[in-house]
Amino acid sequence: MNWYVDLAIAIPALILGAAAQGWVRRVVAEADAVPTAAGLSALRVAQRLLVASGVHDVSIDAADEEFGDHYDAREKKIRLWDGGSSTVAAAAIAAHEVGHAVQDAEGATSFRLRTAVAPVAAVASVGWFVLTIVGMMFGLVGLVHLAVLLFAAVAAFHLATLPVELGASRRAMALVRSGGLVTAEEERIVRRVLLAAALTYLTTALISIAQIVELLFVGEE
């Protein structure tokens, strides 16, 4: 691939990713400075929403790292980085993870698909890079083509993640609203946090598609 074609693909993707991450961090930081009127910690918000959703087999634990909040479907656990925080950001994140727990409990198709693809994507996310480097070093076009297929699995994972995350955010908003855990003004901030989080997944999916295009060009050389 000509270097200018490579840059034409890579630079916009990098800028998009950096801009999205920067915006998300700013939105979360602003929401993290606003305490909820109810004064409930993220842990209590998650507990209340789980009960309200009829999900009783999910426990709540601490996440290992900052922004490591997630729902573990295998262990039936919601992991929160700052479960003791009573800010709007913490409440929004807790509600989002409860949304995933509800998806799991309901057997949502998109959630099951993402869960099924995840192990393959984890292996492919490392394998495609190794195969690309080896293929380019030794001129083995077949390996580069295989790398494209592996990365396509990674891209499929990111695409499968989009409806899962959007669905969890929709559930989160509905739960927070019906539970009366936030005020009308806080609800607006929660929606903004959830939108920002969804943007990161959309950006990741777009970057993955750009990388596939780049790999296809490499494979044709």
N, C-alpha and C positions, 0 to 999 in steps of 0.2 A: 504494500500500500504506500502511496506517496505520502510524505510526511505531512503535507498540508491537508490531505483528506483525513488523516489520522487525527490531527489537531482539531479539524472542523467537527469531528464527532466527539472527541474526548473533552475539549475545553467547555463547551456548553453544558455537558453532563456534570462536570465538576462544579461549575458555577451554580447550576441549579441545585445540586446537592448541598453545597455550602450555604446558599441562600435559604434553603428550606430549613436546614438545621439551625441556622442563626435565628430565624423567625420563631421556630418552635421554642428554643431556649428563652427567647425574650418573652413570649406569651406565657410560658410556664412560670418564669421568674416574676412577672407582674401579678399573676394569679396567686403565686406563693406568698405574696406580700399582703394578701387580703384574707383576714380571718373570717370564718363563717359565723353568721349570727347565732346559729344553734350551738356553736362551740364544740361540736362533735369531732373526735379524732378520725383519721382515715380508717383506722381499725374498726371503730364503732359504726362508721358509715357502711363499711363493707359488711359487717355483721348484720346490721339492720336490713340492708338490701337483700342479703342472702335469705334471711327469714321471710321477708316480704315476697320473694320470688319462689318460695317453697323449696329452696335448695338447702338440704340439711347434711349432706355428706362432704362438704368442702370446708377445709380448715384454713386458717390464715397464719402466715409465717413471715419472717423478715427476709427481704431480698439481700443478696450478697453485695450489690454495688449500686451506686447512684444511677437512677434511670433504669434500674434493673427490675422494675415492677412487671410482673407477668402472672399468668395463670398456668399452672402445671397440670395438664389433663391427666397425666399418668399417676401422679400422686394426689390428685384432687386437692390442690393447694393454691391459694392466692398468696403471692409473695409481694409485699409492699416494702419499699425502701425506707419510708418514714411514716410508719403506721401511727405514730403518736402525734403527728402534725394535724392541726385543725384548720388549715387554710383551704381556700376554695380549690387550689390546684391539687392538693392531696385528696380532697373529696372527689374531684373529677376523675383522677387516676384510679382511685379505689372503685368508683362506680363502673368505670370502663372494664376493670378486671372482673368485677361481678358479672358484667355483660357477657364475658367469655365463659364464665362458669355456667351461666344460664344457657348459652348456646350448646355447651357440652351436655347439660342435663336434658335439653330438648332434642338432642341428636341432630342439630342443624347440619344440613348437607355440606355447606361451605366450610364449616368447622371441621367436619370429618375429613373432607378432602385435603385441607391444609395440614391436618395432623398426619394423614397418610403420606403426603409428599415430603414432610419435614426431614425424615431420616435420609432419604435419597438426596435431598438438597444439601444436607450437611456434608455428605461425602463428596458430592459433585462440586461444592463450593471450593474445595481444596484441589480436587483432581483435575478440574478444567485448566487451572493455572499451571500446574506441573506439566500437563500434556502440551499446552501451548508453548511453554519455554523449551521443552525437549524437542518438540516438532520443529520449531523455528531454528534451534541450534543445529540440528542435523538434517534439516531440509525434508522432514518426513511429513508430507502434506496430510497423509492419512491420520496422523496423530492430532493435527490441528483440527481436522474435520470432527474427530471424536471429541475434542475439547469443546467444539461448538455444540455438539449434542449434549454434553454434560452441563454446559452452562445454560442450555435451553431448559434443563430441569431446574436449575437455580432460578431462572427467570419465571418459570411456571409457578414455582413456590411463591415468589413475590407477587405474582398476579393473583394466585389463589388466596393470598393474605388480604388483599384489598377488600373483598366483600365480607370477610371475617371481621376485620377491624371496623369497617363502616357499620356492620350489623351490631357489633358490641357497643359502639358509640350510640347508636339509635336506642338500644336497650337501656344504656346508662342514662340517657336523657329522660326516657320515659319513667325509669325507676326513681330518679332524683325528683322529678316533677310530682309523681304520684305520692312519693313518700314525704313530701313537704320538708325535705332536709335543707333546702336552700331558699333564699329569698328570690324575688323576681330579678333583681340586679345580679345576684350571685349566679342565677341560672344562665344569664347572658354570658358571664365569664366562663362558666363550665362549658357551654357550647363552643366558645372560642378555643378553649384548651383542647377539646375533643377534635375540633376541626384541624387544629395545628398538628395534632398527633396523626390524623388521617393523611395529612399532606406529606408527612415523612414517608409513609408507605407508598403513596402514589409516586413520589419522587424516586424512591428506590426501584420501583417497577419500571419507570421510564429510563433510568440509568441502565438497568439490566438489558432493556431492549437495545439501547445504544451500543452497549458492549457486544451484544450478539452481532449487530451489524458490522462492528469493527472486526470481530473475529471472522466473519464471513469474508470480508475483504482480505484479511491475512491469509485465509485458506485458499484464496484464488491466485495468490502470487506464486 
